[in-house]
Amino acid sequence: MKRLPLLPVLAMLASCAASPTPTTTTTATATTTATATPAANATTTTTAFVGGTVITAPDAAPIADGVVVVVNGKIAAVGARGATAIPPGAREVSCAGATVTAGFWNAHVHFTQTVWADAAHAPAAKLQAALDDLTGRWGFVHVVDLGSTPDTHTLRARIAKGELRGPTILTAGMPFVAVGGQPVYVKEPILPTLATPEQGRAAATRTLDAGNDLVKLMTASVVAHPPPPVMPVPVVRAVTETAHARHALVFAHPTNLGGVIAARDGGVDVLAHTAPATGPWSPEVTQSLVAAKMALVPTLSLWRLEIEQESKATADTYEATAIQQVRAFAAAGGQLLFGTDVGYRPETDPTKEHELLARAELPFAARLAMLTTAPAARMGATNEGKLAPGYDADLVVLDGDPTRDPAVFARVRMTVRAGATTYARQP
């Protein structure tokens, strides 16, 4: 999708409403219903990640000088070095000075850059470099693509075959908008519109029949001439009921409070952004979102990236409002998922997002949960999100202590999915 300048319209909306050592395994186990893990090798290999501070789950105490033993793509043992046996012949990866956690999710990405075009024939080296920059170097072992072309299916097929090292990918295919809701920043393609419940049911069926894993709605869009049209609740409800009958989630891009309410009342599962255009959320709105069991992807860093070049004051307001929404949502017990909208935006480094989530006064455990246990639970990935025996061996080795500095979440030494290294930083 081609992007056009967004800043003038947003302003109008405010008034309108270790040394890396590769590891290999013999068994590939799907981490989602949609994508397979890296291709298997012929010889069983046992790998032990030793000497780092191991944080097995957001609510678990760190294990100093810890060990994580991986056998056949699964975690076999976790514990302190002196209390955890390392099998004879295991390959040891030193994690000295590092922190080891479960692998990360990015619940809002797009594979829309030109590098992914013709993914079936593009050179593997070209695609691998782009995958590393988008996902692996930041610790992401699972991503949720909220709008792209069929090339994404080809990309994940090449990952599943072992031609590329990369994350599992859940994809929504092409998003749907309300009548008159073509986003001003999307020059092409023209997004499909939904006007009636019948169209909503057909769209959800068509999306899932095409091999996509979820459905993306833009319940309100940033349009050229605000206020944006809001997708009617009966249309939203028709989409969600159809998707839920097939055990698929529905994400919504809300833009403003009207889009948030339409998503809530229509049964949407996940808000793909905060919605600072129409100001802070009231306690009543916040509590209603939590009561509806919705999850929220904050994308806090997006607003300044989109707006600051034209208006620093507006960027400051949007960022502060989005932080308020996240803080209130978390305080009310809402489920937060980490996401950056990378792919729509060219910036791949998530450091600022980690720092803004800390500024929102989310404790370390909550921020780690956003990256691990919360998305795993929301996506129904029962054997992911923790470092525990029997779980998929998805892990990240971080240089430093993320409990003290949120930026450490982006200082990745190594990323491992299903026991296989998908990224290892070069010395």
C-alpha positions as CSV (number, residue, x, y, z in Angstrom):
1,M,0.0,0.0,0.0
2,K,1.3,3.4,-0.9
3,R,1.3,6.1,1.8
4,L,0.3,9.8,1.5
5,P,1.0,12.5,4.1
6,L,-1.3,12.1,7.1
7,L,-0.5,15.1,9.2
8,P,-2.9,17.7,7.9
9,V,-5.9,15.3,8.3
10,L,-4.9,14.3,11.9
11,A,-4.8,17.9,12.9
12,M,-8.4,18.3,11.5
13,L,-9.5,15.2,13.3
14,A,-8.6,16.7,16.7
15,S,-11.3,19.2,16.2
16,C,-13.8,16.9,14.6
17,A,-14.5,14.1,16.9
18,A,26.1,-13.9,24.1
19,S,28.4,-14.8,21.4
20,P,25.7,-16.0,19.1
21,T,25.9,-19.8,18.5
22,P,23.3,-21.2,16.1
23,T,21.2,-24.0,17.4
24,T,19.3,-26.7,15.5
25,T,16.5,-29.1,16.3
26,T,14.9,-32.1,14.7
27,T,11.3,-31.5,15.3
28,A,9.3,-28.6,13.9
29,T,6.1,-27.8,15.8
30,A,3.5,-25.3,14.7
31,T,3.2,-22.3,17.1
32,T,-0.1,-21.2,15.5
33,T,-2.7,-22.9,13.5
34,A,-1.5,-21.0,10.5
35,T,2.2,-21.3,10.2
36,A,4.8,-23.9,10.7
37,T,8.1,-23.6,12.5
38,P,11.6,-23.8,10.9
39,A,12.4,-26.9,8.8
40,A,13.6,-29.9,10.7
41,N,17.2,-31.2,10.7
42,A,18.1,-34.9,10.5
43,T,20.1,-35.1,13.7
44,T,18.9,-34.4,17.2
45,T,20.7,-31.5,18.9
46,T,20.4,-30.5,22.5
47,T,21.3,-26.9,23.3
48,A,21.8,-25.3,26.7
49,F,21.6,-21.5,27.1
50,V,23.7,-20.9,30.2
51,G,24.8,-18.1,32.5
52,G,22.2,-15.4,31.9
53,T,19.5,-14.1,34.1
54,V,16.5,-16.2,33.1
55,I,13.0,-14.7,33.4
56,T,10.6,-17.6,32.7
57,A,7.4,-15.5,32.8
58,P,6.2,-12.0,33.6
59,D,5.1,-13.0,37.2
60,A,8.2,-15.1,37.9
61,A,11.3,-14.1,39.9
62,P,14.4,-13.9,37.8
63,I,16.8,-16.8,38.0
64,A,20.4,-15.6,38.3
65,D,23.1,-17.7,36.4
66,G,20.3,-19.6,34.8
67,V,20.1,-22.5,32.3
68,V,17.5,-23.2,29.6
69,V,17.8,-26.6,28.0
70,V,16.3,-27.1,24.6
71,V,15.7,-30.5,23.0
72,N,14.0,-31.0,19.6
73,G,12.5,-27.6,19.5
74,K,11.0,-27.8,23.0
75,I,12.1,-26.5,26.3
76,A,13.3,-29.5,28.4
77,A,14.5,-27.8,31.6
78,V,14.8,-24.4,33.2
79,G,16.5,-23.4,36.4
80,A,19.6,-22.3,38.2
81,R,22.9,-23.6,36.8
82,G,23.8,-25.6,40.0
83,A,20.3,-27.2,40.1
84,T,19.7,-27.9,36.4
85,A,21.4,-30.8,34.7
86,I,22.9,-30.0,31.3
87,P,22.8,-33.2,29.2
88,P,26.1,-34.7,28.1
89,G,27.0,-33.6,24.6
90,A,24.7,-30.5,24.7
91,R,25.9,-27.5,22.8
92,E,26.3,-24.6,25.3
93,V,25.5,-21.0,24.4
94,S,27.0,-18.5,26.8
95,C,24.4,-15.9,27.9
96,A,26.8,-14.2,30.4
97,G,25.7,-10.6,31.0
98,A,22.4,-11.1,29.3
99,T,18.8,-11.7,30.2
100,V,16.8,-14.6,28.6
101,T,13.1,-14.4,28.2
102,A,10.4,-16.0,26.1
103,G,10.4,-14.9,22.4
104,F,8.4,-11.7,21.6
105,W,5.2,-11.0,19.6
106,N,4.6,-7.9,17.5
107,A,0.8,-7.8,17.2
108,H,0.7,-5.0,14.6
109,V,2.9,-5.2,11.5
110,H,2.5,-4.9,7.7
111,F,4.3,-6.7,4.9
112,T,3.5,-4.0,2.4
113,Q,7.0,-2.7,1.5
114,T,8.2,-3.3,-2.0
115,V,10.8,-5.8,-0.8
116,W,8.1,-8.4,-0.3
117,A,6.7,-8.1,-3.8
118,D,6.9,-11.3,-5.8
119,A,8.0,-13.2,-2.7
120,A,7.9,-16.5,-4.5
121,H,10.8,-15.5,-6.7
122,A,12.7,-12.8,-4.8
123,P,16.3,-13.9,-3.8
124,A,16.4,-15.5,-0.3
125,A,19.2,-13.2,0.8
126,K,17.2,-10.1,0.0
127,L,14.2,-11.3,1.9
128,Q,16.3,-12.6,4.8
129,A,17.9,-9.2,5.3
130,A,14.5,-7.6,5.4
131,L,13.1,-10.2,7.8
132,D,16.0,-9.6,10.1
133,D,15.5,-5.9,10.1
134,L,11.8,-6.1,10.6
135,T,11.6,-9.0,13.1
136,G,14.6,-11.0,14.1
137,R,16.9,-8.3,15.3
138,W,14.2,-7.1,17.7
139,G,13.3,-10.5,19.2
140,F,10.0,-11.1,17.4
141,V,9.3,-14.8,16.8
142,H,5.6,-14.2,16.1
143,V,4.0,-11.3,14.2
144,V,0.4,-10.4,13.3
145,D,0.1,-8.8,9.9
146,L,-2.8,-6.4,9.8
147,G,-3.0,-5.7,6.1
148,S,-0.9,-6.8,3.2
149,T,-1.1,-8.7,-0.1
150,P,-1.1,-12.4,-0.9
151,D,2.7,-12.2,-1.1
152,T,2.6,-12.6,2.7
153,H,1.3,-16.2,2.2
154,T,4.2,-16.9,0.0
155,L,6.7,-15.4,2.4
156,R,5.5,-17.5,5.4
157,A,5.5,-20.6,3.2
158,R,9.2,-20.0,2.4
159,I,9.8,-19.6,6.1
160,A,8.0,-22.9,6.9
161,K,10.1,-24.7,4.3
162,G,13.3,-23.5,5.9
163,E,14.3,-21.3,2.9
164,L,14.2,-18.3,5.3
165,R,14.7,-17.8,9.0
166,G,11.8,-15.8,10.4
167,P,8.7,-15.6,12.6
168,T,5.4,-17.3,12.4
169,I,3.0,-14.9,10.6
170,L,-0.7,-14.5,11.3
171,T,-2.3,-12.4,8.5
172,A,-5.5,-10.5,7.9
173,G,-5.1,-10.1,4.2
174,M,-6.7,-6.8,3.0
175,P,-8.6,-4.7,5.5
176,F,-12.2,-3.5,5.0
177,V,-13.5,0.1,5.4
178,A,-16.8,1.8,5.7
179,V,-18.4,3.4,2.7
180,G,-16.4,6.6,2.0
181,G,-13.7,5.4,4.4
182,Q,-10.7,5.1,2.1
183,P,-7.7,6.2,4.2
184,V,-6.1,9.4,3.0
185,Y,-2.7,7.9,3.4
186,V,-3.4,4.8,1.2
187,K,-3.1,5.9,-2.4
188,E,-3.5,2.3,-3.7
189,P,-5.1,-0.1,-3.6
190,I,-8.7,1.1,-3.1
191,L,-9.8,-0.9,0.0
192,P,-13.0,-2.9,-0.2
193,T,-16.0,-1.3,1.5
194,L,-18.7,-2.8,3.7
195,A,-22.2,-1.3,3.7
196,T,-24.5,-4.1,4.9
197,P,-24.4,-7.1,7.2
198,E,-24.7,-9.3,4.2
199,Q,-21.6,-7.8,2.7
200,G,-19.9,-8.1,6.1
201,R,-20.6,-11.9,6.4
202,A,-19.5,-12.4,2.8
203,A,-16.3,-10.5,3.4
204,A,-15.3,-12.4,6.5
205,T,-16.0,-15.7,4.8
206,R,-14.0,-14.7,1.7
207,T,-11.1,-13.5,3.8
208,L,-10.8,-16.7,5.8
209,D,-11.5,-19.0,2.8
210,A,-8.4,-17.3,1.2
211,G,-6.2,-18.7,3.9
212,N,-6.0,-15.7,6.1
213,D,-6.1,-16.1,9.9
214,L,-8.1,-13.1,11.0
215,V,-10.1,-10.1,9.8
216,K,-9.1,-6.4,9.9
217,L,-11.8,-3.7,9.9
218,M,-11.2,0.0,9.8
219,T,-14.3,1.0,11.9
220,A,-13.3,4.6,11.2
221,S,-10.5,5.9,8.9
222,V,-8.4,9.0,8.6
223,V,-10.1,10.4,5.5
224,A,-9.4,13.5,3.3
225,H,-12.5,15.3,4.5
226,P,-13.4,14.7,8.1
227,P,-15.3,13.6,10.0
228,P,-14.6,10.0,9.0
229,P,-17.6,7.7,8.3
230,V,-18.0,5.1,11.0
231,M,-18.8,1.5,10.1
232,P,-22.3,0.6,11.2
233,V,-22.5,-1.7,14.2
234,P,-24.7,-4.3,12.4
235,V,-22.0,-4.6,9.7
236,V,-19.2,-5.0,12.3
237,R,-21.3,-7.5,14.2
238,A,-21.9,-9.5,11.0
239,V,-18.2,-9.7,10.5
240,T,-17.3,-10.7,14.0
241,E,-20.0,-13.3,14.3
242,T,-18.9,-14.9,11.1
243,A,-15.2,-14.9,12.1
244,H,-15.9,-16.1,15.6
245,A,-17.9,-19.1,14.2
246,R,-14.6,-20.1,12.6
247,H,-12.5,-19.3,15.7
248,A,-10.9,-16.3,14.0
249,L,-10.2,-13.0,15.7
250,V,-11.3,-9.5,14.4
251,F,-9.0,-6.5,14.8
252,A,-10.2,-2.9,14.3
253,H,-8.4,0.3,13.4
254,P,-10.6,2.8,15.3
255,T,-9.1,6.3,14.5
256,N,-11.5,8.1,17.0
257,L,-14.0,7.5,19.7
258,G,-16.8,6.7,17.2
259,G,-14.6,3.9,15.7
260,V,-13.8,2.6,19.2
261,I,-17.5,2.4,20.2
262,A,-18.4,0.7,16.9
263,A,-15.7,-1.9,17.4
264,R,-16.8,-2.4,21.0
265,D,-20.5,-2.7,20.2
266,G,-19.8,-4.9,17.2
267,G,-17.9,-7.5,19.1
268,V,-14.3,-6.8,17.8
269,D,-11.6,-8.6,19.7
270,V,-8.6,-6.3,19.5
271,L,-8.2,-2.5,18.9
272,A,-5.1,-2.1,16.7
273,H,-4.3,1.4,18.0
274,T,-5.1,3.9,20.7
275,A,-7.4,6.6,19.4
276,P,-6.1,10.0,20.6
277,A,-7.8,12.1,17.9
278,T,-10.9,12.7,20.1
279,G,-9.2,13.1,23.5
280,P,-8.8,11.0,26.6
281,W,-11.1,8.0,27.3
282,S,-13.5,8.5,30.2
283,P,-13.6,5.9,33.0
284,E,-17.0,4.7,31.6
285,V,-15.6,4.1,28.1
286,T,-12.5,2.5,29.4
287,Q,-14.4,0.1,31.7
288,S,-16.8,-0.8,28.9
289,L,-13.9,-1.8,26.7
290,V,-12.5,-4.1,29.4
291,A,-16.0,-5.5,30.1
292,A,-16.3,-6.3,26.4
293,K,-13.0,-8.4,26.8
294,M,-11.2,-6.3,24.2
295,A,-7.5,-6.2,23.9
296,L,-5.5,-3.0,22.9
297,V,-2.4,-2.6,20.8
298,P,-1.2,0.9,21.9
299,T,1.3,1.8,19.1
300,L,2.3,4.8,21.2
301,S,5.3,5.7,19.2
302,L,3.3,6.0,16.0
303,W,1.7,9.3,16.7
304,R,4.8,11.4,17.0
305,L,6.3,9.7,14.0
306,E,3.2,10.7,12.0
307,I,2.7,14.2,13.2
308,E,5.8,15.9,14.6
309,Q,7.3,17.0,11.4
310,E,4.4,19.3,10.8
311,S,3.2,20.1,14.3
312,K,5.2,19.3,17.5
313,A,2.4,20.6,19.7
314,T,-0.2,18.3,18.1
315,A,2.3,15.4,18.3
316,D,2.8,16.2,22.0
317,T,-1.0,16.2,22.6
318,Y,-1.6,12.9,20.7
319,E,1.2,11.1,22.5
320,A,0.0,12.3,25.9
321,T,-3.5,11.3,25.2
322,A,-2.5,7.9,23.9
323,I,-0.5,7.3,27.1
324,Q,-3.5,8.3,29.1
325,Q,-5.7,5.8,27.3
326,V,-3.1,3.0,27.9
327,R,-2.7,3.9,31.5
328,A,-6.4,3.9,32.1
329,F,-7.0,0.7,30.1
330,A,-4.3,-1.1,32.1
331,A,-5.6,0.2,35.4
332,A,-9.0,-1.1,34.6
333,G,-7.6,-4.6,34.0
334,G,-7.5,-4.5,30.2
335,Q,-5.3,-6.8,28.1
336,L,-2.5,-5.0,26.3
337,L,-0.6,-6.4,23.3
338,F,2.7,-5.1,22.0
339,G,2.7,-3.7,18.5
340,T,4.4,-1.0,16.4
341,D,2.7,-0.7,13.0
342,V,6.1,-1.4,11.4
343,G,5.8,-1.9,7.7
344,Y,3.3,0.9,7.4
345,R,6.0,3.0,9.0
346,P,9.5,2.5,7.8
347,E,11.1,2.7,11.2
348,T,11.9,-0.8,12.5
349,D,13.5,-0.1,15.8
350,P,10.9,-0.5,18.6
351,T,13.0,1.2,21.3
352,K,10.8,4.2,21.5
353,E,7.7,2.1,21.9
354,H,9.3,0.3,24.9
355,E,10.2,3.6,26.5
356,L,6.8,5.1,26.0
357,L,5.1,2.1,27.6
358,A,7.4,2.6,30.6
359,R,6.3,6.3,30.6
360,A,2.7,5.1,30.8
361,E,3.7,3.7,34.2
362,L,3.3,0.1,33.2
363,P,5.4,-2.1,35.4
364,F,8.0,-4.4,33.9
365,A,5.8,-7.5,34.4
366,A,3.0,-5.9,32.4
367,R,5.4,-4.9,29.6
368,L,6.9,-8.3,29.4
369,A,3.4,-9.8,29.3
370,M,2.5,-7.6,26.3
371,L,5.4,-9.2,24.5
372,T,4.8,-12.8,25.5
373,T,2.0,-14.3,27.6
374,A,-0.8,-11.8,26.6
375,P,-0.6,-12.2,22.9
376,A,0.0,-16.0,23.2
377,A,-3.2,-16.2,25.3
378,R,-5.2,-13.9,22.9
379,M,-4.1,-15.9,19.8
380,G,-4.8,-19.3,21.5
381,A,-1.1,-20.3,21.4
382,T,-1.1,-22.7,24.4
383,N,2.5,-23.7,24.3
384,E,4.1,-20.3,23.9
385,G,4.9,-17.2,25.9
386,K,6.8,-18.8,28.8
387,L,10.1,-20.6,29.4
388,A,8.8,-23.8,30.8
389,P,9.3,-27.5,30.2
390,G,7.1,-28.7,27.3
391,Y,6.7,-25.2,25.8
392,D,8.0,-24.3,22.4
393,A,11.6,-23.2,22.6
394,D,11.0,-19.6,21.6
395,L,13.4,-17.3,23.4
396,V,15.3,-14.0,23.2
397,V,18.7,-13.2,24.6
398,L,18.9,-9.5,25.6
399,D,22.1,-7.6,26.3
400,G,21.4,-6.1,29.7
401,D,18.7,-5.9,32.3
402,P,15.2,-4.9,30.9
403,T,13.9,-4.6,34.5
404,R,16.1,-1.5,34.9
405,D,16.0,0.0,31.4
406,P,13.1,-0.6,29.0
407,A,15.4,0.1,26.0
408,V,17.1,-3.3,26.7
409,F,14.0,-5.0,25.3
410,A,15.4,-3.9,21.9
411,R,19.0,-4.8,22.5
412,V,18.8,-8.3,21.1
413,R,21.8,-10.7,21.0
414,M,19.9,-13.7,19.7
415,T,16.4,-14.7,18.7
416,V,15.4,-18.4,18.7
417,R,12.2,-19.9,17.5
418,A,11.3,-23.5,18.1
419,G,14.9,-24.1,19.0
420,A,16.4,-22.7,15.8
421,T,18.2,-19.4,15.7
422,T,16.4,-16.9,13.5
423,Y,18.7,-14.0,14.3
424,A,22.2,-13.7,15.8
425,R,23.9,-10.4,16.1
426,Q,27.3,-10.3,14.6
427,P,30.2,-9.5,16.9
